[in-house]
Amino acid sequence: MTNAVSSPARARAAVILAAGQGTRMKSPTPKVLHRIGGRTLLDHAIDTAEALNCERIVVVVGAHSPQVGEQARKRLGEGATVLQDPPQGTGHAVLAAREALADFDGDVVVTFADCPLLSAPVIEPLFDLRAKGADVAVLGFEAAHPGAYGRLILAPGHVLLRIVEAKDADDTVKQVRHCNSGVLAADRALLFDLLAHVGNDNANKEYYLTDVVGLAHDRSLSTRAAFAPEASVQGVNSQAELAAAEAVWQAARRSAFLVEGVTMPAPDTVHLSWDTRLAAGVTVEQFVVFGPGVSVAAGAVIKAFSHLEGAAVGEGALIGPYARLRPGADIGPDAHIGNFVEVKKVKVGAGAKANHLSYLGDGSVGPKANIGAGTIFCNYDGFDKFETHVGGGAFIGSNTALVAPVRVGEGAMTGSGSVITRDVEDGALALGRGVQSDKPGWATRFRTMKAAQKAKTQAKKDSK
């Protein structure tokens, strides 16, 4: 979730670099299509650009990962991507967007699709610097362990003289702890003019975006740096870094919900998604997982070890423990969905209860209905799905199989162990089970016979 900023004075565009191969991920999934909070890294970057009020967004992709371009165009439309082929560095990547922005007049911010923790408030200071006269503004951070980061060479007042990549740094420069996040903002025309003069005389023989700072300074242009917390500019290049970024993102979302009035006795055990909505007054117990598309209204309690995805939970509802709400589950106010109950694409009315060991799939449960333990909505015949509708105030006996399509009327009842294949009228009792027959003395004779067989077998073993 990204906080939007106020409307800018100048038009803004974003160039999102997403052409990296991500070989260190060691995954068939392109790096920027891995997910944090259930959302791809690329989508997080697009969210941030939109929150910055960028009216144009261009995603630079590589030929090796066509899925990245497909995802970007799905989100932004045709014409939203440009190809960098072959890859020759970050400066070369941004240059790939020159034609796409040829008719744009305003500021351009360059961001990275593999930095999912970047948010609009973190980047906004670059535009503040632009408004105060900086020709080029760069986002930096102070690293605890600078390592392979590019170093910001500064004069007093955060005047930025140049950026030196770690591979090109001497021992003195390597001692600098002010590092480059890679995020940069400048006027569109100036940015591409500077990039046109960038060379590749460096250790990697690549065209570095960072070289525009030195070029701008040589032209006596104003170059400034703003600084952000290191965690907010954290990149993802491996599965370990992906997990670390997920942990940071989750902690921030949990903290935000706690501030907003959500009760979480063990917040570190709760897993959230990018679009999870929890109202003030909701209680979330230990080890709950929220997949994408979940909203929970005030006063609801999500008990331990429950899993929710694509579901809506009404005010005062009680979910779990060990409940599973799948996409399309719509749980009404004060309804109860108990332990080992699975709900999929079912609207559950206010005050209805399904407290134990049931599957409710495709259909509806009316207000105040009671679903007994072991109830199954038999919704699939191997080819098609069908709906089951239970009327308000109905009582479904334990171990009832409701074979869809079927309707149980208002206030109706089913006997325990029934298989219901036809509609049940309002207020009726439906029984669909075999007639019980008793055989007097059979159990006693059976036990006597089995005991004798067991004794005979043991005697043979003892005689050997």
Order of alpha helices (4+ residues) and beta strands (2+ residues): beta-beta-beta-alpha-beta-alpha-beta-alpha-beta-alpha-beta-beta-beta-alpha-beta-alpha-alpha-beta-alpha-beta-beta-beta-beta-beta-beta-beta-beta-beta-beta-beta-beta-beta-beta-beta-beta-beta-beta-beta-beta-beta-beta-beta-alpha
